[in-house]
């Protein structure tokens, strides 16, 4: 008992008076949230047994904030990882009582995205969404903006001129990066193929433009085939990759600019006992990691999800309830590059 930590120890560690600590514990007066937080952190450091009291009072003094998030298919590992990082980023905030409401779209249908956005707009203070480019969604985002619910576009820059900010990678540069690696590491020129998720993904269009422009500028003898649309599905990518291998014996590289990479990996494994086609994919998952280890992929270009979610939540909290300042920017993060030697 002689070594038991007291409120005097907490007060000394926090740099406040014993009276202030007593008020914080017993609620005998108003204590500012910043002071409560300082006392709570000090109590944790010195091991004060009444930590729960500080946390409860601190929580009660914080604003309640609901943040909505719209992601794509929950069946895909990348988006499950994304949701987990969102939850952790919101839970890590000590300045709010935050709630992350994550919804998944099961398809690329603008109508489904519109329905989810409208639903979240009824209760959320700010929304971040990955969605296709479509006029219907432009109208929904405008309605939300008029209701002072800011919308951030994730990964794909939809509702340009209406949304608050785009948060993700610089997709043009990502496409050029993929082309750079293939043209620099594949020593025998030939055909290159690129898959995009669909015509409504502006981010995929930018990756395609970046990829094609670099190949053209490099002048190294490579040529890019007509772009293939895979709707970000494994099966379509699998079937299309097998068809490519049959029709183009001189196929040297494939870039999957969106989802569906699992299909390309499966087709290359099935057709070639040893890797023969340079494959570049997006995001590091269990399947892309295995493909890198086995040599069936030469690089995975990954979104830094912890950094993105931390910065996104910061921006969403700052934007909630604020009048629109007319500034709609782009917030680019640096991609994480995963190579076979370092996974």
Steps between C-alpha positions, in 0.01 A plus 500: 500500500792734570591502132147561375475790254294796623337804339804701615715289270254555216490876564879524503530298178229706326631835621170600660375546855367224722169691509472479123562126504238463775245690290583277202440185705190604690336744260489779754550764234571557133834380372596586144531205258867580435571489875302178538704346223825613660394353836386175337833457322690578821290249695581234243873573522516477878264202521218665694229247585214741413580523128149395403355809666714731291417317179126514572501872574727571204272306268194688623663834423594413140285571195329202340597464134365250247712439192365301206708294257402325178728227368472237231455125523538366853607167351831653389783493750617852417167656596474294818846629593384851412200473733720376784740794460206743497371360830845527656555856376168618647555311827843661537354851521497637852331829413161356402261220579527363152290239322605354165206380292636288213279384215598281205363524147453157346533629143614793285140618460462880543153435641643287783765759584233772495277305738782443748619862487146627555452268798827606663418865437205473738716438807868569421696820548731425205530223241789346305425273208661302225252515212469511123474819299136565415268803480256338740770496766594859419143599589503299823829655611361846421194430715724389786720805456193724522416326829853580629606135480842507327585204274855382433581282198723200569738333253287613204433872455124513445271805533782735405422864573242395760676264740718647774830325425637204313713275721711225343787439263600707199358255249679642196833452673402149613437399137833644389674320784357165386615563143845610616563176688386274216695682228815513717499140621364307199788489254319358197233736360152372422133557579370646825145476634310715749180424692270769641195450719261689273440816302357684800820488704683825432796379703539194277480721192786709637707189572443381144601839358812505715591145401453558127675836495811363670521200265464732203761745629745222590516390137639161603307283256207412726141548387183512711199295395141624518394559858303218664209563741470244779237663729754434778404132506727200532318282244496753215868574556583129507320426173636809325858422607480147360366645174786751487755224543340300219474788253829677575800267537719810527311635803765633738311686771162556663392788723180455702412863575214419738351192662486147366873429520431157650367385162815606317719328759299177475515500118876555490558224754278264304662566164867535596691270732757779532424875482523631142284814500576804717190573709444820700205522738350745746494445876679247715277211607564137582467404132714780359765434765512133400527598133792730580676228696454249216599748228161512326474871589788744483348784702195590709420870520323548833297776659642593845173433681607594857631840382200558275246419770675710765521806275152448357338486844688818596364680192146371553493617862634843402244539219185401688257783561726750330367724220634402159804711415486419130832316515483145361848355502687178439696330776752258354678233701818326391441139392679212673693290252534129576754299305575125513821556696333694784163337570 
